[in-house]
């Protein structure tokens, strides 16, 4: 298991490339649209299904956000180090 708080230069570069890949963004968009569509077509009586789909949207958005955050960490650290002197 890779420690995302202590990536090597190569791992960080790979993650940055992955996050910048339009295909990954397309996958996230597809999943979110799929979950929202399923939610919209479900009946209110299927509250368990609707809640599950809502959690799937939140989880997918959270994963995308976390990947972007981890990928940006090196840039933020470099900026902070440059700002300090």
Secondary structure, DSSP 8 states (H G I E B T S, - for coil): ---TTS--HHHHHHHHHHHH-HHHHHHHHHHHHHHHHHHHHS-TT-HHHHHHHHHHHHHHHHHHHHHHHHHHHHHHHHHHHHHH-
